[in-house]
Amino acid sequence: APVFAEERYSARLAENNAAGALVLRVLAADTDWGQNARVRYRLEEGRVRGSPLSSYVSVQAETG
């Protein structure tokens, strides 16, 4: 299974950041070989003030 570099990640950001601004970078590694070592990232969908989390932030699946 992939192992994250940190046990927990947390970020604070200023209000009204520009679209596309980097908020947080995470890192995970898998000790398997080839395609089985490939790690893809995604956010678990949640809600913020009644709106989907994905309407506020996104994640680059290949790079975290």
Phi, psi and omega in degrees: 000147177300147178238128179278148180296328178240147178291324181218141177245144179213147179215146171242142179219153180288152177292148176064042173295155176292147176302136179087000181293140177288129180254315185200145175240132178245159182219130175225153179224151178233131185277002176293178180253153173056224182300330181289344179269355183290132179246130175240145185248149174204157176268141171284128185293135177217190180230143176234116182050039177087352180255152179299141177306323182295347176278351179253318184223160175220168179231142174277112188302325184275334187242349182078000000 
